[in-house]
Amino acid sequence: MSLVAVGLLSISCQYLAYKVRLPAILPLLIVGIVVGPVFGVLDADALFGDLLFPVVSLSVAIILFEGSLTLKFGDIAGHGNMVRNLCSVGVLVTWVIAAVAAHYSLDLSWQLSFLFGAIVTVTGPTVIVPMLRTVRPKSNLASILRWEGIVIDPIGALLAVLVFEFIVASQGNAISHTFITFGKTIGIGFLLGFSSGYLLGLSIRKDWIPHYLLNTAVLTIILGVFAASNYVAHESGLLAVTITGMVLANMKNVEVEDILEFKETLSVLLISGLFILLATRLSLQSIADVGWGALIVLGAIMFIARPLSVAASSIGTGLKLNELALLSWIAPRGIVAAAVSALFSLKLEEIGYEGAGIIVPMVFLVIIATVVVQSLTSRSVAQLLKVRAPAPTAYLVFGGSKFNRMLADEMIKQELSVTVADTNWDAIREARMMDIPVYFGNPMSDHAARHLDIASFGTVLIMSPYKQLNPPIAYHFENTMGKDKVWALTSNEQSTRPSHQVSEQYAKRLTLFDEGVTYGYLASAIARNASIKTTRLSDEFTFAQYNEKYGDRATPLIAIDVEGKSFTFVNGDSIHPKAGWRVISLILPEGEAV
């Protein structure tokens, strides 16, 4: 019953975070503390007993593998020097300053201090992305922050794993033996991780694993690699699975998108449940016992380490002072830091390492302070620094049909920003050949949240044939962006075909362009050589004259005013284009009409 309660609570927290547009880590943490140390309803140790340690270990292994699957070396180079520097020089600066602050303020050993410093280098997309939607910084800053969170996740976790393994190797050993043991652990982890990643990637490339078994097989193999590596060299398993994911992510001609989507779904469940369970183990007394030294450490991380890491990383990037100031302020710590710290604390306590119990409350305090303070203030700070982007105007078109590609191409010619998303690779390939920005996959997935600049979209047009997928995508973006930002084509079927009936709320969105304009109508019009044309209106050629000239042959789609602001035609919407406006329309050939 308690396990079911954890599952229900975790999903409820994720849903609440989604509705109020906050990082999920906040409600998860609050609920975990309330049901754990406050009221004593849940106790992870009593619930799992001796199984708690293996459950946390396997969960963190899966989380680290999923994170490393996103670490493509080409992405680091492809997103500018600032991202590359933040994930290398910036990590080192944060690591050292946090470690020094922890050592002198909390009286931790140097080993534990450097472990703590490594753990708090991780930000993570799960906390950055929701914050960016609210802050809405300039596109270059949003891109830097988003990609820093994606790339630094596995890098920071890998650094923490290496420091932890050095601590374990040094227990009761002379210096020479410590380095031998550490070298063995690193060597076995890298060797097993690299070989497992390569063989797994080869089997995916050669289609040796049936597609329906792929996700299950990969999950089982990863857990096998984790266990085998730990058996050969103590505590090398986390390193092995991280290296496996990195190898898979960077192998040529190996498609990991399906695996990544499955692992993301699994990670959401694991992270949510794990975070509540870990929060129930927090002792309010242990947090209080940390003392005033915790505030010094927090101040060092937020006001010294982050600004210095940004300053060191910005050399040669050309970023302005106000832009660097915002980057210096936004660096919330995420769920990966909490999961890794809890696991390492459990392991160190198991081997009797003195002082290990302080790691978890300190990491949780850093998470709470950075997420809460920065979530509440970052929007005002961005406004004060004048680095907020204007209201988003870009279009996201779901569906890559020929009509959609032609419309997107014409909109781009009229200097409108458009991205086409589809789960069909052939449609995406055709759009790419037309130099249209694309996203391959489900636009409401976690992968899309990481790789799509959602904050830049002001309008979503749903024009796909996927009748089961269209409504949830509409609901998703309506909740993310607000009402009157999402429009879909009508199907003209809900009144006659019960299998395609939709909710009243979604039916209100089915008014894109004009009454009777369905996916089938658009596809048929393009097959009959219809064109998409832009017409500039004037005092001599008004919109009324435009309608008179084309009559039923024209279906107005998008109107652009003299300032470049665009308006989407929807059924019943009263757009009155004036002189100087441009109207993008679907024009049927001469002699044809609706």
C-alpha positions in Angstrom: 0.0 0.0 0.0 2.8 2.4 0.9 4.5 1.8 -2.5 1.2 2.6 -4.3 1.0 5.8 -2.2 4.5 6.8 -3.2 3.5 6.3 -6.9 0.3 8.3 -6.6 2.0 11.1 -4.7 4.9 11.3 -7.2 2.5 11.6 -10.2 0.4 14.1 -8.3 3.5 16.3 -7.7 4.5 16.1 -11.3 1.0 17.1 -12.4 0.9 20.0 -9.9 4.3 21.2 -11.1 3.1 21.0 -14.7 -0.1 23.0 -14.0 1.6 25.8 -12.0 4.7 25.8 -14.2 7.3 25.2 -11.5 10.2 22.7 -11.3 8.7 19.4 -10.2 11.5 19.1 -7.6 9.7 21.6 -5.3 6.4 19.8 -4.7 8.3 16.4 -4.6 10.6 17.7 -1.9 7.8 19.4 0.1 5.5 16.3 0.0 8.5 14.0 0.9 9.3 16.1 4.0 5.6 16.4 5.0 4.9 12.6 4.8 8.3 11.7 6.2 10.0 13.6 9.0 7.0 15.9 9.8 4.1 13.4 10.1 5.9 10.1 9.9 3.4 8.6 7.4 6.2 7.1 5.2 9.6 5.7 6.2 11.8 4.5 3.3 14.0 2.4 5.6 11.0 0.6 7.1 9.3 0.2 3.7 12.3 -1.3 1.9 14.6 -2.5 4.7 17.7 -4.1 3.3 16.4 -3.5 -0.2 16.6 0.3 0.0 20.3 0.4 -0.9 20.0 -1.8 -4.0 16.8 0.0 -5.1 18.4 3.4 -4.9 21.6 2.1 -6.6 19.8 0.6 -9.6 17.5 3.7 -9.9 20.5 6.1 -9.9 22.3 3.8 -12.5 19.2 4.1 -14.8 19.0 7.9 -14.2 22.7 8.4 -15.0 22.5 6.2 -18.1 19.5 8.2 -19.4 21.4 11.4 -18.7 24.5 10.3 -20.5 22.4 9.3 -23.6 21.8 13.0 -24.1 25.6 13.8 -24.1 26.5 14.2 -27.7 29.9 15.7 -28.2 28.7 17.4 -31.3 26.1 19.3 -29.3 28.9 20.8 -27.1 30.7 22.2 -30.1 27.5 23.1 -31.9 26.2 25.4 -29.2 29.0 27.9 -28.9 32.1 28.4 -26.7 30.1 29.5 -23.7 28.3 26.1 -23.3 31.6 24.3 -23.8 33.4 26.5 -21.3 30.7 26.3 -18.7 30.7 22.5 -18.9 34.5 22.3 -18.5 36.2 25.4 -17.0 32.9 26.4 -15.2 32.6 23.0 -13.6 36.1 23.1 -12.3 35.7 26.6 -10.8 32.4 25.7 -9.1 33.8 22.4 -7.9 36.9 23.9 -6.2 35.1 26.9 -4.7 32.2 24.8 -3.3 34.7 22.3 -1.9 36.8 25.0 -0.2 33.7 26.6 1.3 32.4 23.3 2.6 35.7 22.3 4.1 36.2 25.5 6.1 32.6 26.4 6.9 31.3 22.9 7.8 34.5 21.4 9.0 34.3 18.5 6.5 37.3 16.4 5.4 38.8 17.4 2.1 37.5 14.2 0.5 33.9 14.8 1.5 34.2 18.5 0.6 35.3 17.7 -2.9 32.5 15.1 -3.2 30.0 17.7 -2.1 31.5 20.2 -4.6 31.3 17.7 -7.5 27.6 17.0 -6.7 26.5 20.6 -6.7 28.1 21.3 -10.1 25.0 19.7 -11.7 22.1 22.0 -12.7 19.9 19.9 -15.0 17.2 20.5 -17.6 14.4 19.4 -15.2 14.8 22.7 -13.3 16.1 25.0 -16.0 13.4 24.5 -18.6 10.4 25.4 -16.4 12.3 28.5 -15.2 13.1 29.6 -18.7 9.5 29.6 -19.7 8.8 32.1 -16.9 11.9 34.2 -17.3 11.9 34.3 -21.1 15.5 35.5 -21.6 17.0 36.4 -24.9 17.2 33.4 -27.2 21.0 33.2 -27.0 20.9 33.2 -23.2 18.0 30.7 -23.1 20.0 28.4 -25.5 23.1 28.6 -23.3 21.2 27.9 -20.1 19.2 25.0 -21.6 22.2 23.3 -23.2 24.3 23.8 -20.1 21.7 22.0 -18.1 21.6 19.1 -20.7 25.3 18.7 -21.1 26.5 19.3 -17.5 24.1 16.7 -16.1 26.2 13.7 -17.1 29.5 15.5 -16.8 28.8 16.7 -13.2 27.5 13.2 -12.3 30.6 11.6 -13.8 32.8 13.9 -11.8 30.9 13.0 -8.6 31.2 9.3 -9.4 35.0 9.6 -9.9 35.4 11.5 -6.6 33.3 9.0 -4.7 35.3 6.1 -6.1 38.5 7.8 -5.0 37.1 8.1 -1.5 36.1 4.4 -1.4 39.5 3.4 -2.8 41.3 5.4 -0.1 39.6 3.7 2.8 42.2 2.1 5.0 44.8 2.0 2.3 48.2 3.6 1.9 48.5 6.4 -0.8 50.1 4.0 -3.3 47.4 1.4 -2.8 44.7 4.0 -3.0 45.8 5.1 -6.5 46.2 1.5 -7.6 42.6 0.7 -6.4 41.3 3.9 -7.9 43.0 3.2 -11.2 41.5 -0.4 -11.2 38.0 1.0 -10.6 38.3 3.6 -13.3 39.9 1.2 -15.8 37.3 -1.5 -15.3 34.4 1.1 -15.4 35.7 2.6 -18.6 36.6 -0.7 -20.2 33.3 -2.4 -19.5 31.3 0.8 -20.2 33.0 1.4 -23.6 32.9 -2.3 -24.7 29.2 -2.6 -23.6 28.3 0.7 -25.3 30.0 -0.3 -28.6 28.5 -3.8 -28.7 25.1 -2.5 -27.8 25.3 0.2 -30.4 26.5 -2.4 -33.0 23.5 -4.6 -32.2 21.1 -1.7 -32.6 22.8 -0.6 -35.9 22.7 -4.2 -37.3 19.1 -4.8 -36.1 20.1 -7.8 -34.1 17.5 -7.0 -31.4 13.9 -7.0 -32.5 12.4 -3.5 -32.3 9.6 -4.6 -29.8 12.3 -6.0 -27.5 14.7 -3.1 -27.8 13.8 -0.9 -24.8 13.4 -3.9 -22.5 16.7 -5.4 -23.7 18.7 -2.2 -23.3 17.3 -1.7 -19.8 18.2 -5.3 -18.8 21.7 -5.0 -20.4 22.4 -1.8 -18.6 21.5 -3.3 -15.2 23.7 -6.3 -16.1 26.6 -4.0 -17.0 26.1 -2.2 -13.6 26.1 -5.4 -11.7 29.0 -7.0 -13.6 31.2 -3.9 -13.3 30.6 -3.7 -9.5 31.4 -7.4 -9.2 34.7 -7.0 -11.0 35.7 -3.7 -9.4 33.9 -2.4 -6.3 31.7 0.7 -7.0 32.7 0.9 -10.7 29.1 0.3 -11.9 27.9 3.9 -12.0 30.9 4.8 -14.1 30.4 1.9 -16.5 26.7 2.7 -17.2 27.5 6.4 -17.7 30.3 5.6 -20.2 27.9 3.1 -21.9 25.3 5.9 -22.5 28.0 8.3 -23.8 29.3 5.7 -26.3 25.8 4.9 -27.5 24.9 8.6 -27.9 28.0 9.3 -30.0 28.1 6.2 -32.3 27.3 6.9 -35.9 24.2 5.5 -37.5 22.8 4.4 -34.1 19.3 5.7 -33.5 18.8 6.1 -29.7 15.6 8.3 -29.8 13.2 5.4 -29.0 15.5 4.2 -26.2 15.8 7.8 -24.9 12.1 8.3 -24.9 11.5 5.1 -23.0 14.3 5.9 -20.5 12.9 9.4 -20.0 9.5 8.0 -19.1 11.1 5.5 -16.8 13.3 8.2 -15.3 10.3 10.5 -14.5 8.8 7.6 -12.5 12.0 6.7 -10.8 13.1 10.2 -10.0 9.7 11.2 -8.7 9.3 8.2 -6.4 13.0 8.2 -5.5 12.9 11.9 -4.5 9.9 11.4 -2.2 11.5 8.4 -0.6 14.8 10.2 -0.1 13.1 13.2 1.4 11.3 10.9 3.9 14.8 10.0 5.2 15.7 13.6 5.9 16.0 14.4 9.5 14.8 17.9 10.4 17.3 17.8 13.3 20.2 17.0 10.8 19.2 20.0 8.8 19.2 22.2 11.9 22.5 20.7 13.0 24.2 21.9 9.9 24.3 25.4 11.5 25.2 28.8 10.1 28.0 27.3 8.1 25.4 26.2 5.6 24.6 29.8 4.8 28.2 30.6 4.1 28.4 27.6 1.7 25.2 28.6 0.0 26.5 32.2 -0.4 29.8 30.9 -1.8 28.0 28.7 -4.4 25.5 31.3 -5.5 27.5 34.6 -5.2 31.1 33.5 -5.7 31.3 30.2 -7.6 28.7 30.9 -10.2 29.7 34.4 -11.2 33.4 33.4 -11.3 32.6 30.3 -13.4 30.6 32.4 -15.8 33.3 35.1 -16.0 36.0 32.5 -16.6 33.8 30.7 -19.3 32.9 34.0 -21.1 36.4 34.9 -22.3 36.3 35.3 -26.0 32.5 34.8 -26.3 31.5 38.5 -26.8 28.6 38.4 -24.3 27.6 41.7 -22.7 27.9 42.4 -19.0 24.1 42.3 -18.4 23.9 39.0 -20.2 26.7 37.6 -18.1 24.9 38.9 -15.0 21.8 36.9 -15.8 23.8 33.7 -16.5 25.5 34.3 -13.1 22.2 34.4 -11.3 20.4 31.3 -12.9 21.9 28.0 -11.9 19.4 25.9 -9.9 20.4 22.5 -8.8 18.3 19.5 -9.8 17.1 16.1 -9.0 20.2 14.3 -10.3 22.2 16.0 -7.6 19.7 14.8 -4.9 19.7 11.2 -6.1 23.5 11.0 -6.4 24.1 12.6 -3.0 21.6 10.2 -1.3 23.2 7.1 -2.9 26.7 8.2 -2.0 25.7 9.0 1.5 24.1 5.6 1.9 27.2 3.9 0.6 29.6 5.9 2.7 27.5 5.4 5.9 27.5 1.6 5.1 31.3 1.5 5.1 31.4 3.6 8.2 32.8 6.9 6.7 32.6 9.6 9.4 30.6 12.7 8.6 28.9 11.3 5.4 25.5 12.0 6.9 25.9 15.8 6.3 26.1 15.5 2.5 22.3 14.9 1.9 20.9 17.7 4.0 23.5 20.1 2.6 22.7 19.1 -1.0 19.0 19.4 -0.3 19.5 22.9 1.2 21.4 24.0 -1.9 18.6 22.6 -4.1 15.9 24.4 -2.1 17.8 27.7 -1.9 18.7 27.9 -5.6 15.4 26.7 -7.0 13.2 28.8 -4.7 15.2 32.0 -4.7 16.0 31.9 -8.4 12.5 30.9 -9.5 11.0 33.8 -7.6 13.5 36.4 -8.6 14.9 35.5 -12.1 12.1 37.1 -14.0 12.5 40.4 -12.2 16.3 40.2 -12.5 16.0 39.6 -16.3 13.7 42.6 -16.6 16.0 44.8 -14.6 19.0 43.8 -16.7 16.9 44.3 -19.9 17.6 40.8 -21.3 14.1 39.6 -21.5 13.0 38.6 -24.9 9.9 40.2 -26.4 6.6 38.2 -26.4 7.2 35.0 -28.4 6.1 35.1 -32.1 7.4 31.9 -33.6 5.1 29.2 -34.9 5.3 25.5 -34.1 3.5 23.5 -36.8 2.7 19.9 -35.8 2.5 17.8 -38.9 4.9 17.7 -41.8 2.5 17.2 -44.8 3.2 18.8 -48.2 0.8 21.6 -47.4 2.4 22.3 -44.1 5.9 22.3 -45.7 4.7 24.7 -48.4 3.0 27.0 -45.8 6.2 27.0 -43.6 8.4 27.8 -46.6 6.2 30.8 -47.5 6.0 32.0 -43.9 9.8 31.9 -43.7 10.0 33.9 -47.0 7.8 36.5 -45.2 10.3 36.6 -42.3 8.2 34.6 -39.9 9.9 32.0 -37.6 8.5 28.5 -38.1 9.4 25.1 -36.9 7.8 21.9 -38.2 7.4 18.9 -35.9 6.4 15.4 -36.9 7.0 11.8 -35.8 7.3 10.7 -39.4 10.9 10.8 -40.6 10.1 11.0 -44.3 8.1 14.2 -43.7 10.9 15.7 -41.6 13.5 14.8 -44.2 11.5 16.6 -46.9 11.2 19.7 -44.7 14.9 19.6 -44.0 15.6 19.6 -47.7 13.6 22.8 -48.0 15.7 24.4 -45.2 12.8 24.5 -42.8 13.7 24.2 -39.1 12.3 20.9 -37.9 11.9 18.7 -34.8 11.7 15.0 -35.2 9.6 13.4 -32.5 6.7 14.1 -30.2 6.7 17.8 -29.4 5.3 17.3 -25.9 8.0 14.8 -24.9 10.8 15.5 -22.3 13.2 15.3 -25.2 11.3 18.1 -26.9 11.4 20.2 -23.7 15.1 19.9 -23.8 15.8 20.4 -27.4 13.0 22.7 -28.6 13.1 26.3 -27.6 9.5 26.2 -26.3 9.6 29.7 -24.9 10.1 31.1 -28.4 6.7 29.8 -29.7 3.8 32.2 -29.7 1.4 30.0 -31.7 1.0 26.2 -32.2 -0.8 25.0 -35.3 -1.9 21.4 -35.2 -2.3 20.1 -38.7 -1.5 16.4 -38.6 -3.4 13.3 -39.5 -2.7 11.7 -36.1 -6.2 11.9 -34.5 -5.2 10.2 -31.3 -2.1 12.4 -30.8 -3.5 15.8 -31.7 -5.7 16.4 -28.6 -3.1 15.6 -26.0 -0.6 17.9 -27.8 -3.2 20.7 -27.9 -3.9 20.3 -24.1 -0.1 20.2 -23.4 0.7 23.4 -25.2 -2.5 25.1 -24.0 -1.4 24.5 -20.4 2.2 25.5 -21.2 1.5 28.6 -23.3 -2.0 29.7 -22.3 -5.3 29.8 -24.2 -5.8 31.3 -27.7 -2.3 30.2 -28.6 -3.2 26.7 -29.9 -5.4 26.0 -33.0 -6.2 22.8 -34.8 -7.9 21.8 -38.0 -11.4 20.5 -37.8 -12.1 16.9 -38.8 -15.9 17.4 -39.3 -16.3 13.9 -37.8 -17.1 14.3 -34.1 -20.8 14.6 -34.6 -21.1 11.5 -36.8 -18.4 9.2 -35.7 -18.4 8.4 -32.0 -14.8 7.0 -32.2 -13.6 10.4 -33.1 -15.6 12.5 -30.7 -13.6 15.0 -28.7 -14.1 17.1 -25.6 -15.9 20.4 -25.8 -12.7 22.2 -24.8 -10.7 20.6 -27.6 -13.6 21.2 -30.1 -13.2 24.9 -29.5 -9.7 24.7 -30.9 -10.8 23.0 -34.1 -11.4 26.2 -35.9 -8.1 26.8 -37.8 -8.4 28.8 -41.0 -12.0 28.4 -42.0 -15.1 26.2 -41.6 -14.7 22.9 -43.6 -10.9 23.2 -43.9 -9.8 19.7 -42.9 -6.6 17.8 -43.3 -8.1 16.0 -46.2 -9.3 19.2 -47.9 -5.8 20.7 -47.7 -4.1 17.5 -49.0 -6.6 17.3 -51.9 -6.1 21.0 -52.8 -2.3 20.5 -53.0 -2.8 17.4 -55.1 -4.9 19.6 -57.5 -1.9 21.9 -57.8 -3.1 24.6 -55.5 -0.5 27.1 -54.5 0.3 29.1 -51.4 0.7 32.8 -52.2 1.4 36.0 -50.4 -0.5 39.1 -51.5 0.3 42.7 -50.3 -2.8 44.8 -49.8 -3.0 48.6 -50.6 -5.4 51.4 -50.8 -6.1 50.5 -54.4 -6.4 46.7 -53.7 -8.2 46.2 -50.4 -9.1 42.9 -48.6 -12.6 43.2 -49.9 -11.3 43.4 -53.5 -9.0 40.5 -52.7 -12.0 38.4 -51.7 -13.9 39.5 -54.7 -11.0 38.6 -57.1 -10.4 35.1 -55.7 -13.8 34.2 -54.2 -14.0 30.6 -53.0 -10.7 29.8 -54.6 -8.8 31.5 -51.7 -8.5 30.3 -48.2 -6.7 33.0 -46.1 -4.2 31.5 -43.7 -2.0 34.1 -42.1 -2.1 37.9 -42.1 1.0 40.1 -41.4 0.6 43.7 -40.5 2.9 46.6 -41.5 5.0 46.1 -38.3 5.6 42.4 -39.1 3.2 41.1 -36.5 1.3 38.0 -37.7 -2.3 36.9 -37.1 -3.7 33.4 -37.8 -7.1 33.2 -39.5 -9.6 31.1 -37.4 -13.2 30.4 -38.0 -15.3 33.3 -36.6 -12.2 35.5 -36.0 -12.6 39.0 -37.2 -9.3 39.9 -38.8 -9.6 42.9 -41.0 -6.3 43.3 -43.0 -5.6 46.9 -44.0 -3.4 48.6 -46.6 0.2 47.5 -46.3 -0.7 44.2 -44.8 0.3 40.9 -46.4 -2.1 37.9 -46.6 -0.8 34.3 -47.0 -3.5 32.2 -48.7 -4.1 28.8 -50.2 -5.2 29.5 -53.8 -6.9 26.9 -55.9 -6.2 26.8 -59.7 -8.4 28.7 -62.1 -11.8 27.1 -62.6 -11.8 25.3 -59.3 -13.5 26.3 -56.1 -14.3 24.8 -52.7 
